[in-house]
């Protein structure tokens, strides 16, 4: 073997190891399926609803998290399929993400499942939900349906000038956060036993609205400009929201430790979203998208603290 070639082999091996260390991390198969099959949204909804109930020290009937999971799953399946349908008809397949392609490929399985989930959710509402709660939640359901119809209206872009359409994205993400969080807070809010807890849940819920907005905003930014590593806007927003959450938790701690702990868990999620933005080149797009929802599950870490916060 020529000496020059022999000398170059260690350098080449070192370069290969270095490149391998830079290879983006891909999510394991269960995490990929969790995201691609739209199981992430119902999981987050159930965890947040149970987290708000834990903060208010109320026990939710089993049908409430089941209803949230079924409704969220059916809505997200419908959203993905409608996005795919209209984009493919308009010859704009380049706008679709892996989750849309997954739903379109498996639509013959997912559509019947979404219909079954919708029927099961309707049965729970009609047979198990009290009449007063049904009237209260009908307002939220109507708002969600109006938003869903507006988003998927074929004429929505024609009605909005391009400049106004670009400004509507933050509002769209904020509305998603507001509707999603309200659905998670209402069961605990309506069952709280003291006058103080509902207002504390309101403060904590307002923070989680901003957290849900940050999650949607970060995903929108990552998918629209995937090569912009360490984007200051998302990173700084995440750090600012995390700092605000920890400060709010410190203020609530002497009053009610459980809402304070839940707020701190949300602040940790905001911090993790900021760190994901700072390190987004270390993840594949699918892993990054799944991780963005995975970091919203921090309220599950509060269960071991229950004996300490009575």
C-alpha positions in Angstrom: 0.0 0.0 0.0 1.4 3.4 -0.9 2.5 5.4 2.2 0.3 8.4 1.2 -2.8 6.2 1.1 -1.9 4.6 4.3 -1.5 8.0 6.0 -4.9 9.1 4.6 -6.9 6.2 5.9 -6.9 7.4 9.6 -8.0 10.8 8.5 -10.8 9.4 6.3 -12.0 7.2 9.1 -12.0 10.2 11.5 -14.0 12.2 8.9 -16.5 9.5 8.6 -17.0 9.3 12.3 -17.3 13.1 12.5 -19.9 13.1 9.7 -21.8 10.2 11.4 -21.9 12.3 14.6 -23.5 15.1 12.7 -26.2 12.9 11.1 -29.7 14.2 12.1 -31.4 12.1 14.7 -34.5 10.2 13.5 -37.4 9.3 15.7 -37.9 5.7 16.6 -40.7 3.8 14.9 -43.3 4.2 17.8 -42.7 7.9 18.0 -43.0 8.3 14.2 -46.3 6.4 14.1 -47.6 8.4 17.1 -47.1 11.5 15.1 -48.0 10.3 11.6 -51.3 8.7 12.7 -52.3 11.9 14.5 -52.2 10.3 17.9 -50.1 13.1 19.3 -53.0 15.7 19.5 -55.4 13.4 21.5 -52.5 12.4 23.8 -51.7 16.0 24.6 -55.4 16.8 25.1 -55.8 14.0 27.6 -52.6 14.9 29.5 -53.5 18.6 29.7 -57.1 17.9 30.8 -55.9 15.6 33.5 -53.2 18.1 34.4 -55.8 20.9 34.9 -58.0 18.5 36.9 -55.0 17.6 39.1 -54.3 21.3 39.6 -57.9 21.9 40.7 -58.0 18.7 42.8 -61.0 17.3 41.0 -61.6 13.9 39.7 -62.8 13.7 36.1 -65.2 10.9 35.0 -63.5 8.5 32.6 -65.7 9.5 29.7 -64.2 13.0 29.6 -60.7 12.1 28.6 -62.1 9.4 26.3 -64.3 12.1 24.7 -61.4 14.5 24.3 -59.2 11.8 22.7 -61.9 10.7 20.3 -62.9 14.3 19.2 -59.3 15.4 18.8 -58.3 12.4 16.8 -61.3 12.6 14.5 -60.7 16.4 13.9 -57.0 16.0 13.2 -57.6 13.1 10.8 -60.2 15.1 8.9 -57.8 18.1 8.9 -54.9 16.1 7.4 -57.1 14.5 4.8 -58.8 17.7 3.7 -55.4 19.4 3.4 -54.1 16.5 1.3 -57.3 16.4 -0.9 -57.3 20.1 -1.8 -53.5 20.3 -2.3 -53.5 17.3 -4.6 -56.5 18.6 -6.6 -54.7 22.0 -7.0 -51.5 20.2 -8.1 -49.7 21.5 -5.0 -48.4 18.3 -3.5 -45.1 20.0 -2.6 -47.0 21.8 0.2 -47.8 18.5 1.9 -45.8 17.0 4.8 -45.2 13.4 5.6 -48.2 13.3 7.9 -50.5 14.3 5.0 -49.0 11.7 2.7 -49.4 9.1 5.5 -53.1 10.0 5.9 -53.8 10.0 2.2 -52.1 6.6 1.7 -54.1 5.1 4.5 -57.3 7.0 4.0 -59.3 3.8 3.5 -58.4 2.8 7.0 -58.4 6.2 8.7 -61.7 7.5 7.3 -63.7 4.7 8.8 -61.8 5.1 12.1 -62.5 8.8 12.1 -66.2 8.2 11.5 -66.3 5.6 14.2 -64.5 8.0 16.6 -67.0 10.7 15.7 -70.0 8.4 16.3 -68.6 7.2 19.7 -67.9 10.9 20.7 -71.5 11.8 19.8 -72.9 8.9 21.8 -70.9 10.0 24.9 -72.2 13.6 24.5 -75.8 12.4 24.2 -75.8 9.7 26.9 -73.2 10.6 29.5 -72.7 14.4 29.4 -75.0 16.4 31.6 -77.5 18.7 29.9 -75.9 21.8 31.5 -72.4 20.8 30.3 -73.8 19.9 26.9 -75.2 23.5 26.5 -71.9 25.0 27.7 -69.7 22.9 25.4 -72.0 23.4 22.4 -70.6 27.0 22.2 -67.1 25.7 22.1 -68.1 23.0 19.5 -69.7 25.7 17.3 -66.6 27.9 17.5 -64.4 24.9 16.6 -66.6 23.9 13.7 -66.7 27.5 12.4 -62.9 27.7 12.6 -62.5 24.3 10.9 -64.9 25.3 8.1 -63.2 28.6 7.6 -59.7 27.0 7.4 -60.8 24.5 4.7 -63.0 26.8 2.7 -62.0 26.8 -1.0 -62.6 30.5 -1.2 -60.7 31.7 1.9 -57.7 32.8 -0.1 -59.7 34.7 -2.6 -61.4 36.7 0.2 -58.1 37.7 1.8 -55.5 39.9 0.2 -52.0 38.4 0.2 -50.7 40.9 2.7 -53.7 40.3 5.1 -53.3 36.5 4.6 -49.7 36.6 5.7 -50.8 38.5 8.9 -53.5 35.9 9.6 -51.1 33.1 10.4 -50.3 34.2 14.0 -54.1 34.7 14.6 -54.8 31.3 13.2 -52.2 29.7 15.5 -53.6 31.6 18.5 -57.1 30.5 17.7 -56.0 26.9 17.6 -54.3 27.3 21.0 -57.3 29.0 22.5 -59.8 26.3 21.3 -57.5 23.4 22.2 -56.7 24.7 25.7 -60.3 25.7 26.4 -61.5 22.2 25.7 -58.9 20.9 28.2 -59.6 23.4 30.9 -63.5 23.4 30.9 -64.0 20.0 32.6 -61.8 21.0 35.6 -63.2 24.6 35.7 -66.8 23.4 35.9 -66.1 20.9 38.7 -63.8 23.1 40.9 -65.2 23.4 44.4 -63.9 26.8 45.5 -64.1 30.4 44.2 -60.3 30.7 44.1 -59.4 27.7 41.9 -61.3 28.8 38.8 -59.4 32.0 38.6 -56.1 30.2 39.2 -57.1 27.8 36.4 -57.8 30.8 34.2 -54.3 32.2 34.8 -52.7 28.8 34.2 -55.0 28.2 31.2 -54.0 31.5 29.7 -50.4 30.5 29.9 -51.1 27.1 28.2 -52.9 29.0 25.4 -49.6 30.8 24.7 -47.8 27.5 25.0 -50.1 25.9 22.4 -49.6 29.0 20.2 -45.8 28.7 20.5 -46.0 25.0 19.5 -48.1 25.8 16.4 -46.0 28.9 15.5 -42.7 27.0 15.9 -43.9 24.1 13.7 -45.1 26.6 11.1 -41.7 28.4 11.1 -39.7 25.1 11.0 -41.7 23.7 8.1 -41.7 26.9 6.0 -38.0 27.6 6.4 -36.3 24.3 7.5 -32.8 25.5 6.8 -32.9 28.5 9.2 -31.1 27.0 12.1 -31.3 28.7 15.5 -34.1 31.1 14.4 -34.0 34.0 16.9 -37.7 34.6 16.8 -38.8 31.1 18.0 -35.9 30.7 20.3 -36.5 34.1 22.0 -40.2 33.6 22.2 -39.7 30.2 23.8 -37.2 31.6 26.4 -39.5 34.6 27.1 -42.5 32.3 27.6 -40.5 29.9 29.8 -39.3 32.8 32.0 -42.8 34.2 32.3 -44.1 30.8 33.2 -41.6 30.2 35.9 -42.3 33.7 37.3 -46.0 33.0 37.3 -45.5 29.7 39.0 -43.4 31.5 41.7 -46.3 34.0 42.3 -48.9 31.2 42.5 -46.9 28.9 44.7 -47.9 30.5 48.1 -51.5 30.6 47.0 -52.1 27.2 45.4 -49.1 24.9 44.9 -50.8 22.7 42.3 -51.6 25.4 39.7 -48.1 26.7 40.3 -46.6 23.3 39.6 -48.7 22.9 36.4 -47.6 26.3 35.2 -43.9 25.4 35.9 -44.4 22.2 33.8 -45.8 24.3 31.0 -42.8 26.6 31.3 -40.5 23.6 31.0 -42.3 22.7 27.8 -41.7 26.3 26.4 -38.0 25.9 27.3 -37.8 22.6 25.5 -39.4 24.1 22.4 -36.8 26.9 22.5 -34.0 24.3 22.7 -35.5 22.3 19.8 -35.4 25.5 17.7 -31.8 26.1 18.7 -30.8 22.5 17.7 -33.2 21.8 14.9 -30.4 20.7 12.4 -29.8 17.8 14.7 -33.2 16.3 14.0 -34.9 15.0 10.8 -38.0 17.0 9.9 -40.2 14.1 11.1 -38.4 13.7 14.4 -38.5 17.5 15.0 -42.2 17.6 14.4 -42.9 14.7 16.7 -40.6 16.1 19.4 -42.5 19.4 19.3 -45.6 17.6 20.6 -43.7 15.2 22.8 -42.3 18.1 24.9 -45.9 19.2 25.6 -46.4 16.1 27.9 -44.4 17.6 30.8 -47.6 17.6 33.1 -47.2 13.8 33.5 -44.2 14.6 35.6 -46.4 16.1 38.3 -47.9 12.8 39.4 -45.0 11.9 41.7 -45.3 15.4 43.4 -48.9 14.7 44.5 -48.1 13.7 48.1 -46.0 16.9 48.5 -48.6 19.3 47.3 -51.7 18.5 49.4 
